[in-house]
Amino acid sequence: LTVHPTRLYSTMFSFLSEYWNYYMVDSVLRRYNVGSMNLWGWKGCSVFWQIDRNFVCRTGKIMEYRIVNDEEGIPVDIKRVKGEDGGYPHVMFYHAMKGQNFLFRQCLFGEHLLNFCSESETIHLVEAEKTAIICTLGNPNKIFMATGGLQNLRTEVMEPLRVRKLIA
């Protein structure tokens, strides 16, 4: 398995670069350590690395996206790919592909950014990794983190934000 810098092969990078400066998109994706890869015929997948506040990589959430165009062919949205049957999402966790014993403990997407801001700085919490990236592009001086799903609104995942001012 090969994971590339996001600007190579990434559907998400291609879409975001339609709306924001190429270098700004590259900078935000690097800040969040978002990579890209092709997997099992899924093209241009984004790899959202979950790196905790101690800079330990917990896993990578791999998701395939497709660009949605309007009637004139202008890109207007980016959506997760669902399978041919209409319901199977193209989502995989990097650690699961290794086939080894692995203690899977998710953390917040963007948690490592806590190391680069003061404890008094407000943290903005969203559900999806894609939302955190887009919000950061629109508000580059704010810190956005993502739970990666409602199932991660648990005490052990949210603990690093215990002493922080939070907007969710």
C-alpha positions, -999 to 999 in steps of 0.1 A, spaced: 0 0 0 13 34 -10 0 66 5 9 98 -15 9 135 -6 -27 146 -11 -21 168 -41 -12 137 -61 -41 116 -73 -66 131 -49 -102 138 -59 -107 160 -28 -76 181 -37 -88 185 -73 -123 197 -61 -111 220 -33 -85 236 -57 -115 247 -79 -126 270 -51 -95 279 -31 -59 287 -41 -39 255 -49 -12 265 -23 -38 272 4 -55 238 -1 -21 221 -1 -11 239 31 -44 229 49 -42 193 38 -6 191 50 -15 206 83 -40 179 89 -17 152 73 -43 142 47 -29 117 22 -43 100 -9 -42 66 -24 -59 43 -49 -74 12 -32 -92 -18 -48 -102 2 -78 -113 32 -57 -96 62 -73 -82 93 -56 -92 83 -21 -84 106 8 -66 92 38 -76 111 70 -48 102 95 -59 102 131 -29 116 150 -33 122 187 -19 150 208 12 129 215 18 126 177 9 89 177 -9 78 145 -39 58 156 -52 49 121 -61 64 88 -97 66 76 -97 60 38 -126 74 19 -134 76 -18 -151 108 -31 -167 118 -63 -171 153 -77 -206 164 -85 -210 188 -114 -240 210 -122 -258 210 -156 -230 231 -171 -202 207 -159 -191 231 -131 -180 213 -100 -204 221 -72 -199 195 -45 -179 165 -34 -196 134 -21 -186 101 -6 -188 72 -30 -214 46 -22 -212 12 -38 -230 -1 -68 -258 -14 -46 -265 21 -35 -257 15 2 -221 2 7 -199 32 15 -163 32 2 -147 36 37 -118 16 51 -95 20 80 -58 17 72 -49 -5 103 -76 -31 92 -56 -38 60 -25 -48 79 -41 -80 92 -21 -79 125 -32 -75 161 -40 -39 165 -55 -20 194 -80 3 177 -86 35 197 -98 64 176 -90 100 184 -103 132 170 -93 141 135 -70 171 139 -62 164 176 -25 168 170 -32 205 163 -38 211 200 0 212 203 1 244 182 -25 265 200 -30 279 235 -54 263 260 -75 295 258 -81 291 221 -115 280 211 -118 246 193 -145 241 167 -158 205 166 -176 191 136 -187 156 126 -169 149 93 -132 152 84 -142 168 51 -161 195 70 -131 202 92 -110 207 61 -135 230 43 -141 250 75 -104 255 79 -101 267 43 -128 292 50 -115 302 85 -77 295 84 -71 311 118 -94 288 137 -89 252 148 -114 226 135 -115 190 146 -138 162 136 -153 133 155 -155 112 124 -190 101 133 -215 103 162 -201 71 176 -169 90 187 -188 114 210 -174 93 239 -155 104 270 -122 88 261 -122 104 226 -133 139 239 -110 139 269 -83 161 252 -108 189 249 -118 187 286 -101 220 295 -108 237 262 -135 262 251 -155 243 225 -180 252 198 -198 222 183 
